[in-house]
Amino acid sequence: MGSGVSTESLREYLGKASVQKLSAACNALHVDTRTRLEAALLEASQVQGAELPGGSACAADVSNLTNAVTVQSVSGGTLAEIKPPLPSTLIELRNAIAAQSGIHASFIKVLQGGSLLVDDAELVDAYESQMMVAVIDQSAAFLWDTIKNPEAEQLVVEGGHVRCPNMRTDYINVVTQAPLPAGVHFVEFVMHHKGDEQWCGVVQDKALGWGKKVSGHSAEFQGCFYYCGRRSGRGLLAGDPSYSTSFVSVGSGDILGMAIDCDNRVAAFACNGKVQGAARLPEGPLYLLTHVDTTRDHVELRRKGIDEAPLKLMQVLSGEPCTKSPT
């Protein structure tokens, strides 16, 4: 299956493929086709039922099953290892996957043998295969993870907004629930209030972003970030020792724009629409990250359309020449 395969062909393939074949095929696919495959899976599941499957009234009898079950993403990565006693309902299964992955259960749909699981009674056969595939709604890539963040009780998260009025640590890193899907994206970090220091960008290892695990000043804090500067101090392109570009300081009320090309591994930054610079991205999954530093900090993540991005920011992202005048 090449990158030119149609969505209809993907749906036909899904009806025939086993979970193992599906995962293997996804690993071999062009990244754009993987994205379309996920879209086809989501569309197919929506056709089968507009609401998330809640299962039947009677839980499945899984008491005699003793083998663990691996739950993979469409691209083949492991999302969760479910160990006995296994969940007896689909709702419990999605909650178990959520607890390990940090992705809210409402964004998770589970397939086995290329078919969406819609009834609790299907769990026994699905578990016996010891392998399942979870399709993740792309919205999870743009919403903060409060399930796995060890400092979650210090945070107040409402949609894309994150505040930390109960902060008891020096700082808290907050990452999104799922990695960015393939393609080009444009997001904004709105600094409703910036008290001290702030980093915004992408990290390739979700664990680096959890809580107070790694400081933004540490060499272990690897990714690609706009360091907004301490108080009114100058900003900086951060996340890799090779970066040395100075950015303007970001303060309360400012809007930091970030364009990300996940296929070509490039990110470009702007402050209040004015382009600051671009950098290569590390390999691996990319999670959006913000860093809150005082009890008054308030950052909002906005998912925007590519057509809403500053033209010159997109030119920098694609490597096209642009003038130095403000955008």
C-alpha positions in Angstrom: 0.0 0.0 0.0 1.6 3.2 -1.1 1.0 6.8 -0.2 -1.5 7.2 -3.0 -3.9 4.6 -1.6 -7.5 5.8 -1.3 -9.5 6.1 1.9 -12.0 3.5 0.4 -9.1 1.1 -0.1 -8.1 1.6 3.5 -11.6 0.9 4.7 -11.7 -2.3 2.6 -8.3 -3.3 4.0 -9.5 -2.7 7.5 -12.3 -5.1 7.1 -9.9 -7.9 6.2 -6.8 -7.2 8.3 -5.8 -8.8 11.6 -4.5 -6.5 14.3 -0.9 -7.8 13.7 -1.2 -7.1 9.9 -2.7 -3.7 10.6 0.2 -2.7 12.9 2.8 -4.0 10.4 1.2 -2.2 7.5 1.1 1.1 9.4 4.8 0.9 10.2 5.5 0.5 6.5 3.2 3.3 5.3 4.2 6.8 4.3 3.4 9.2 7.2 0.6 10.9 5.3 -1.1 7.6 4.6 -0.8 6.7 8.2 -2.7 9.8 9.1 -5.4 9.1 6.5 -5.6 5.5 7.8 -6.3 6.9 11.3 -8.9 9.2 9.8 -10.5 6.3 8.0 -10.6 4.3 11.2 -12.2 7.2 13.1 -14.7 7.7 10.3 -15.6 4.0 10.2 -16.1 4.0 13.9 -18.3 7.0 13.7 -20.5 5.4 11.1 -21.0 2.4 13.4 -22.1 4.7 16.2 -22.0 8.4 16.8 -21.3 7.9 20.5 -18.4 6.1 22.0 -19.3 2.4 22.5 -20.3 1.9 26.1 -20.7 -1.9 25.9 -23.6 -4.1 26.8 -25.5 -4.2 30.0 -23.7 -7.4 31.1 -20.0 -7.4 31.7 -17.8 -10.1 29.9 -16.7 -13.0 32.0 -12.9 -12.6 31.8 -12.1 -14.2 35.1 -10.4 -17.2 33.5 -8.0 -15.2 31.3 -4.5 -15.0 32.7 -2.4 -13.4 29.8 -1.6 -9.8 29.6 -2.9 -7.8 26.6 -0.9 -5.2 24.6 -2.7 -2.2 23.3 -0.9 -0.5 20.4 -1.4 2.8 18.5 -2.2 2.6 14.8 1.5 3.3 14.0 2.6 0.3 16.1 3.8 2.0 19.3 2.7 0.5 22.7 0.1 2.6 24.5 -0.6 0.2 27.4 0.1 -3.3 28.8 -3.1 -4.5 30.5 -2.5 -7.2 33.0 -4.9 -9.6 34.7 -7.4 -9.2 36.2 -8.5 -7.8 32.8 -11.3 -5.2 32.6 -14.7 -6.8 32.0 -16.3 -3.8 30.2 -15.2 -1.5 27.4 -15.5 1.5 29.6 -13.2 -0.1 32.1 -10.8 -1.0 29.3 -10.7 2.5 27.9 -10.1 3.8 31.5 -7.2 1.4 31.9 -5.6 2.5 28.7 -6.2 6.2 29.8 -4.5 5.5 33.1 -1.3 4.3 31.4 -1.2 6.6 28.4 -2.4 9.9 29.8 -5.0 10.1 27.0 -8.6 10.8 28.2 -10.8 7.7 27.8 -13.3 9.7 25.7 -10.6 10.0 22.9 -9.9 6.3 22.8 -11.6 3.7 20.5 -10.5 0.1 20.5 -10.2 -2.3 17.6 -9.4 -6.0 17.3 -9.0 -7.8 14.0 -9.7 -4.6 12.1 -13.2 -4.1 13.7 -14.3 -1.6 16.3 -15.3 -3.2 19.6 -18.8 -2.1 20.5 -20.0 -4.8 22.9 -18.6 -6.0 26.2 -19.2 -9.6 25.1 -16.5 -9.1 22.4 -13.8 -8.6 25.0 -13.2 -12.3 25.6 -12.2 -13.1 22.0 -10.3 -9.8 21.8 -8.3 -10.6 24.9 -7.4 -14.1 23.7 -5.5 -12.5 20.8 -3.4 -10.6 23.3 -3.2 -7.7 21.0 -5.5 -4.7 20.3 -5.2 -1.4 18.5 -6.4 1.9 19.9 -7.4 4.8 17.6 -6.9 8.2 19.2 -8.9 11.2 18.3 -6.5 13.9 17.2 -8.0 16.4 19.7 -6.0 14.7 22.4 -2.8 16.1 20.8 -4.0 19.6 21.7 -5.3 19.1 25.2 -3.2 19.0 28.4 -2.5 15.7 30.2 -3.7 15.8 33.8 -4.0 12.0 34.1 -0.3 11.1 34.2 1.2 14.4 35.4 2.4 13.7 39.0 1.7 17.4 39.9 -1.8 17.4 38.6 -3.3 18.3 41.9 -1.4 21.6 41.7 -2.9 22.5 38.3 -6.2 23.8 37.2 -6.9 22.8 33.6 -10.0 23.9 31.6 -9.8 23.1 27.9 -6.6 24.6 26.6 -6.1 26.8 29.7 -3.7 25.8 32.4 -3.2 27.6 35.7 -1.3 26.6 38.9 -2.8 28.4 41.9 -1.9 25.5 44.2 1.8 25.4 43.1 4.0 24.0 45.8 7.1 23.2 43.6 9.5 25.5 41.8 7.9 24.8 38.4 5.6 22.4 36.6 6.0 21.1 33.1 2.7 20.3 31.3 2.4 18.2 28.1 -0.4 17.3 25.8 -2.1 13.9 26.0 -1.0 12.5 22.7 1.7 13.3 20.1 1.0 15.5 17.2 -0.3 13.7 14.1 1.5 13.9 10.8 1.4 17.0 8.7 1.7 20.7 9.4 0.1 22.4 12.4 -0.2 25.9 13.8 -0.8 26.6 17.5 -0.7 29.6 19.8 0.4 29.9 23.4 -1.4 32.8 24.9 0.4 34.3 27.9 -2.6 35.5 30.0 -0.1 35.9 32.8 3.7 35.2 32.9 5.2 35.6 36.4 8.8 34.5 35.9 10.2 32.0 33.4 8.3 30.2 30.6 9.2 27.5 28.0 6.7 26.7 25.2 7.4 24.2 22.4 7.6 20.5 21.7 9.3 17.6 23.5 9.9 14.2 21.9 9.7 12.2 25.2 6.4 12.8 27.0 8.0 11.8 30.4 10.3 14.8 30.2 7.4 17.1 30.4 5.7 15.6 33.4 5.7 17.8 36.5 9.0 18.8 38.0 11.0 15.9 36.5 13.4 18.0 34.4 14.2 21.7 34.6 14.1 23.9 31.5 17.7 24.8 32.3 18.9 21.2 32.4 20.8 19.6 29.5 18.3 16.7 29.7 15.4 19.1 28.7 15.6 18.2 25.1 13.2 19.3 22.4 12.6 22.6 20.7 11.3 25.5 22.8 10.7 29.2 22.8 12.3 30.3 26.1 10.4 33.4 26.9 13.0 35.0 29.2 13.1 35.6 32.9 10.6 38.4 33.7 11.5 41.0 31.0 14.8 39.4 30.0 15.5 38.4 26.4 14.1 35.2 25.0 16.0 32.3 23.3 15.5 29.3 21.0 16.1 26.5 23.5 16.2 22.7 23.7 19.4 21.8 21.9 23.1 22.9 22.6 23.4 23.9 18.9 20.7 26.5 19.2 22.0 30.0 19.8 19.3 32.3 18.3 18.0 35.2 20.5 14.2 35.8 20.5 12.3 38.8 21.9 11.1 38.6 25.5 7.6 37.3 26.0 5.4 38.8 28.8 1.8 38.8 30.0 -0.6 39.4 27.2 1.7 38.3 24.4 0.9 35.5 22.0 3.5 33.0 21.0 2.8 31.4 17.6 4.4 28.0 16.7 4.2 26.3 13.3 5.2 22.6 13.2 6.0 20.5 10.2 6.0 16.9 11.7 6.9 15.3 8.3 9.9 17.5 7.6 10.8 17.9 11.3 10.9 21.7 11.4 9.3 24.3 13.8 9.1 28.1 13.4 8.2 30.6 16.1 6.6 34.0 16.2 5.8 36.5 19.0 2.7 38.6 18.4 2.9 37.7 14.7 6.5 38.7 14.3 8.8 35.8 13.1 11.6 35.0 15.5 13.2 32.0 13.8 13.1 28.3 13.0 14.8 25.1 14.0 15.1 21.4 13.2 13.1 19.1 15.3 14.3 15.9 17.1 13.2 12.5 15.8 10.4 10.7 17.5 6.8 11.6 18.7 6.3 15.3 19.4 4.2 16.5 22.4 3.4 20.1 22.9 4.7 21.5 26.2 4.3 24.5 28.4 6.0 25.4 31.7 4.3 27.2 34.6 6.5 28.9 37.2 4.4 30.9 39.6 1.0 30.6 41.3 -0.4 33.4 39.0 0.8 31.9 35.7 -2.0 31.3 33.1 -1.2 29.9 29.7 -3.8 29.0 27.0 -3.0 26.6 24.1 -5.0 27.3 21.0 -5.2 25.0 18.0 -5.5 27.2 14.9 -5.9 26.6 11.2 -2.9 26.8 8.9 -4.6 29.6 7.1 -4.6 31.6 10.3 -0.8 31.5 10.6 1.3 34.5 9.7 2.4 34.2 6.1 6.0 34.9 6.8 6.0 32.3 9.6 4.9 29.6 7.1 7.5 30.8 4.6 10.2 30.4 7.2 8.8 26.9 8.1 9.0 25.9 4.4 12.4 27.4 3.9 11.2 30.1 1.6 12.9 33.5 1.7 11.0 36.4 3.4 11.7 40.0 4.3 12.8 41.1 7.7 9.9 43.5 8.2 7.4 42.7 11.0 4.6 40.4 10.0 
